[in-house]
């Protein structure tokens, strides 16, 4: 397959941009992650059945992941899914 003129250069620039963006990424402080997770739990876990399922999932994250940052990010992702389902009228 033949490349369009400049296509290789475009992808080279894109690759450099992605690498720069990754190197400039900002990691939130672990205290910020804990605070965010606690705030989201207080807001979205009012239904006892959802709370129980979330707690089992949070325990699974803690068992499967070793880094606290990964555990907190996973819990926040699960809470975001709960928020979406709640807003979507799933419960």
Residue frames as a rotation matrix with the C-alpha (Angstrom) as fourth column:
UNK 1
0.585 0.811 0.000 0.00
0.811 -0.585 0.000 0.00
0.000 0.000 -1.000 0.00
UNK 2
-0.285 -0.703 0.652 1.42
0.714 -0.610 -0.345 3.33
0.639 0.367 0.675 -1.05
UNK 3
-0.151 0.162 -0.975 1.66
0.850 -0.483 -0.212 6.20
-0.505 -0.861 -0.065 1.44
UNK 4
0.789 0.428 0.440 0.32
0.576 -0.765 -0.289 9.62
0.214 0.481 -0.850 0.61
UNK 5
-0.092 -0.855 0.511 2.91
0.409 -0.500 -0.763 12.41
0.908 0.139 0.396 0.38
UNK 6
-0.398 -0.180 0.900 3.83
-0.574 -0.716 -0.397 13.54
0.716 -0.674 0.181 3.88
UNK 7
0.638 0.746 -0.190 1.99
-0.332 0.490 0.806 10.68
0.694 -0.452 0.561 5.57
UNK 8
0.266 -0.626 -0.733 5.15
0.710 0.641 -0.291 9.26
0.652 -0.443 0.615 7.17
UNK 9
-0.733 -0.550 0.401 6.12
0.204 -0.740 -0.641 12.68
0.649 -0.388 0.654 8.52
UNK 10
0.002 0.834 0.552 2.61
-0.631 -0.427 0.647 13.18
0.775 -0.350 0.526 9.91
UNK 11
0.793 0.330 -0.512 2.78
0.092 0.766 0.637 9.93
0.602 -0.552 0.577 11.87
UNK 12
-0.173 -0.921 -0.349 6.30
0.754 0.104 -0.649 10.75
0.634 -0.375 0.677 13.09
UNK 13
-0.676 -0.004 0.737 5.08
-0.269 -0.930 -0.252 14.12
0.686 -0.369 0.627 14.41
UNK 14
0.414 0.902 0.124 2.02
-0.551 0.140 0.823 12.48
0.725 -0.409 0.555 15.95
UNK 15
0.520 -0.292 -0.803 4.22
0.552 0.832 0.055 9.90
0.652 -0.471 0.594 17.67
UNK 16
-0.612 -0.788 0.069 6.49
0.502 -0.455 -0.736 12.63
0.611 -0.416 0.674 19.07
UNK 17
-0.351 0.586 0.730 3.44
-0.593 -0.743 0.311 14.56
0.724 -0.324 0.609 20.27
UNK 18
0.677 0.633 -0.375 2.06
-0.159 0.624 0.765 11.47
0.718 -0.458 0.524 22.03
UNK 19
0.102 -0.731 -0.675 5.40
0.791 0.471 -0.390 10.83
0.603 -0.495 0.626 23.73
UNK 20
-0.776 -0.374 0.507 5.59
0.080 -0.856 -0.511 14.44
0.625 -0.356 0.695 24.89
UNK 21
0.057 0.895 0.443 2.02
-0.647 -0.305 0.699 14.35
0.761 -0.326 0.561 26.18
UNK 22
0.671 0.152 -0.726 2.74
0.295 0.844 0.448 11.17
0.681 -0.515 0.521 28.11
UNK 23
-0.291 -0.883 -0.369 5.91
0.785 0.001 -0.620 12.60
0.547 -0.470 0.693 29.63
UNK 24
-0.792 0.031 0.610 4.02
-0.209 -0.952 -0.223 15.75
0.574 -0.304 0.760 30.70
UNK 25
0.124 0.931 -0.342 1.14
0.196 0.315 0.929 13.86
0.973 -0.182 -0.143 32.30
UNK 26
-0.438 -0.160 0.885 0.26
-0.734 -0.505 -0.454 14.92
0.519 -0.848 0.104 35.81
UNK 27
-0.412 0.276 -0.868 -0.26
0.446 0.892 0.072 12.25
0.795 -0.358 -0.491 38.43
UNK 28
0.417 0.597 0.686 -2.77
-0.383 -0.569 0.728 13.24
0.825 -0.566 -0.009 41.09
UNK 29
-0.576 -0.578 0.578 -1.53
-0.730 0.045 -0.682 13.07
0.368 -0.814 -0.449 44.65
UNK 30
-0.720 0.267 -0.641 -2.56
0.309 0.950 0.050 9.87
0.622 -0.162 -0.766 46.47
UNK 31
-0.780 0.457 -0.427 -4.45
0.334 -0.271 -0.903 12.00
-0.528 -0.847 0.059 49.03
UNK 32
-0.545 0.587 -0.599 -6.46
-0.773 -0.629 0.086 13.57
-0.326 0.510 0.796 46.20
UNK 33
-0.573 0.305 -0.761 -7.33
-0.384 0.721 0.577 10.13
0.724 0.623 -0.296 44.87
UNK 34
-0.804 0.271 -0.529 -8.45
0.573 0.591 -0.568 8.93
0.158 -0.760 -0.630 48.31
UNK 35
-0.705 0.523 -0.479 -10.55
-0.069 -0.723 -0.687 12.06
-0.706 -0.452 0.546 48.80
UNK 36
-0.525 0.496 -0.692 -12.15
-0.848 -0.233 0.476 11.76
0.075 0.837 0.542 45.36
UNK 37
-0.668 0.236 -0.706 -12.93
0.020 0.954 0.300 8.09
0.744 0.187 -0.642 45.90
UNK 38
-0.792 0.360 -0.494 -14.49
0.573 0.159 -0.804 8.74
-0.211 -0.919 -0.332 49.33
UNK 39
-0.633 0.559 -0.537 -16.56
-0.453 -0.829 -0.328 11.64
-0.628 0.036 0.777 47.96
UNK 40
-0.500 0.430 -0.752 -17.83
-0.746 0.227 0.626 9.53
0.440 0.874 0.207 45.05
UNK 41
-0.774 0.212 -0.597 -18.63
0.366 0.919 -0.148 6.60
0.517 -0.333 -0.789 47.37
UNK 42
-0.758 0.496 -0.424 -20.70
0.279 -0.340 -0.898 8.90
-0.589 -0.799 0.120 49.60
UNK 43
-0.495 0.546 -0.676 -22.57
-0.718 -0.695 -0.035 10.26
-0.489 0.468 0.736 46.60
UNK 44
-0.220 0.356 -0.908 -23.24
-0.895 0.297 0.333 7.14
0.388 0.886 0.253 44.51
UNK 45
-0.748 -0.116 -0.653 -23.54
0.018 0.981 -0.195 4.23
0.663 -0.158 -0.732 46.95
UNK 46
-0.576 0.606 0.549 -26.89
-0.817 -0.404 -0.412 5.05
-0.028 -0.686 0.728 48.53
UNK 47
0.516 0.730 -0.448 -28.52
-0.746 0.640 0.182 1.85
0.420 0.240 0.875 47.24
UNK 48
0.318 -0.413 0.853 -27.56
-0.742 0.452 0.495 -1.02
-0.590 -0.791 -0.162 49.62
UNK 49
0.785 -0.004 0.619 -27.45
0.279 0.895 -0.348 -3.62
-0.552 0.446 0.704 46.82
UNK 50
0.809 -0.521 0.272 -25.17
0.096 -0.340 -0.936 -1.45
0.580 0.783 -0.225 44.69
UNK 51
0.438 -0.647 0.624 -23.03
-0.882 -0.443 0.159 -0.67
0.174 -0.620 -0.765 47.73
UNK 52
0.523 -0.204 0.828 -22.61
-0.345 0.837 0.424 -4.38
-0.780 -0.507 0.367 48.51
UNK 53
0.849 -0.195 0.492 -21.63
0.514 0.527 -0.677 -5.19
-0.127 0.827 0.548 44.92
UNK 54
0.700 -0.607 0.377 -19.22
-0.269 -0.713 -0.648 -2.27
0.662 0.352 -0.662 44.79
UNK 55
0.455 -0.533 0.714 -17.58
-0.858 -0.047 0.511 -3.33
-0.239 -0.845 -0.479 48.09
UNK 56
0.653 -0.211 0.728 -17.03
0.174 0.977 0.127 -6.85
-0.737 0.044 0.674 46.71
UNK 57
0.812 -0.348 0.468 -15.51
0.472 -0.079 -0.878 -5.36
0.342 0.934 0.100 43.57
UNK 58
0.621 -0.594 0.511 -13.31
-0.640 -0.761 -0.106 -3.01
0.452 -0.261 -0.853 45.64
UNK 59
0.513 -0.417 0.750 -12.09
-0.507 0.557 0.657 -6.02
-0.692 -0.718 0.075 47.64
UNK 60
0.757 -0.207 0.620 -11.27
0.546 0.722 -0.425 -7.77
-0.359 0.660 0.660 44.35
UNK 61
0.769 -0.503 0.395 -9.28
-0.043 -0.657 -0.752 -4.75
0.638 0.561 -0.527 43.18
UNK 62
0.503 -0.575 0.645 -7.35
-0.864 -0.320 0.389 -4.79
-0.017 -0.753 -0.658 46.46
UNK 63
0.554 -0.262 0.790 -6.63
-0.101 0.921 0.376 -8.51
-0.826 -0.288 0.484 46.07
UNK 64
0.718 -0.175 0.674 -5.59
0.669 0.442 -0.598 -8.29
-0.193 0.880 0.435 42.41
UNK 65
0.565 -0.482 0.670 -3.64
0.189 -0.714 -0.674 -5.02
0.803 0.507 -0.312 42.41
UNK 66
0.136 -0.597 -0.791 -0.65
0.972 0.235 -0.010 -4.15
0.192 -0.767 0.612 44.55
UNK 67
-0.833 -0.501 0.235 -0.29
0.475 -0.865 -0.159 -0.39
0.283 -0.021 0.959 44.02
UNK 68
-0.389 0.713 -0.583 -2.67
0.608 -0.276 -0.744 1.81
-0.692 -0.644 -0.327 46.03
UNK 69
-0.562 0.139 -0.815 -2.90
-0.505 -0.838 0.206 4.27
-0.655 0.528 0.541 43.13
UNK 70
-0.872 0.225 -0.434 -4.08
-0.282 0.495 0.822 1.48
0.400 0.839 -0.368 40.79
UNK 71
-0.650 0.654 -0.388 -6.62
0.760 0.572 -0.310 0.30
0.019 -0.496 -0.868 43.38
UNK 72
-0.349 0.510 -0.786 -8.02
0.258 -0.755 -0.603 3.81
-0.901 -0.414 0.132 43.88
UNK 73
-0.683 0.073 -0.727 -8.16
-0.658 -0.494 0.568 4.51
-0.318 0.866 0.385 40.14
UNK 74
-0.872 0.376 -0.315 -9.99
0.136 0.803 0.580 1.22
0.471 0.463 -0.751 39.60
UNK 75
-0.472 0.718 -0.512 -12.48
0.799 0.103 -0.592 2.01
-0.372 -0.688 -0.622 42.35
UNK 76
-0.416 0.289 -0.862 -13.06
-0.207 -0.953 -0.220 5.48
-0.886 0.087 0.456 40.87
UNK 77
-0.859 0.097 -0.502 -13.63
-0.493 0.104 0.864 3.92
0.136 0.990 -0.042 37.44
UNK 78
-0.714 0.635 -0.294 -16.22
0.636 0.764 0.106 1.56
0.292 -0.111 -0.950 38.94
UNK 79
-0.331 0.578 -0.746 -17.91
0.558 -0.518 -0.649 4.52
-0.761 -0.631 -0.151 40.64
UNK 80
-0.657 0.071 -0.751 -17.98
-0.537 -0.743 0.400 6.40
-0.530 0.665 0.526 37.34
UNK 81
-0.878 0.370 -0.303 -19.72
-0.003 0.630 0.777 3.41
0.478 0.683 -0.552 35.75
UNK 82
-0.468 0.724 -0.507 -22.26
0.869 0.273 -0.413 3.40
-0.160 -0.634 -0.757 38.61
UNK 83
-0.439 0.256 -0.861 -22.80
0.014 -0.957 -0.291 7.14
-0.898 -0.140 0.417 38.09
UNK 84
-0.845 0.093 -0.527 -23.37
-0.534 -0.183 0.825 6.61
-0.020 0.979 0.204 34.36
UNK 85
-0.758 0.578 -0.302 -25.82
0.437 0.794 0.423 3.76
0.484 0.188 -0.854 34.93
UNK 86
-0.402 0.601 -0.691 -27.70
0.724 -0.254 -0.641 5.83
-0.561 -0.758 -0.333 37.52
UNK 87
-0.496 0.158 -0.854 -27.94
-0.351 -0.936 0.031 8.80
-0.794 0.316 0.520 35.13
UNK 88
-0.868 0.121 -0.481 -28.96
-0.434 0.283 0.855 6.44
0.239 0.952 -0.193 32.32
UNK 89
0.011 0.959 0.282 -31.90
-0.991 -0.027 0.131 5.24
0.133 -0.281 0.951 34.42
UNK 90
-0.314 -0.189 -0.930 -30.62
-0.270 0.957 -0.103 1.69
0.910 0.219 -0.352 34.91
UNK 91
-0.207 0.289 -0.935 -31.54
0.867 0.497 -0.039 1.95
0.453 -0.818 -0.353 38.61
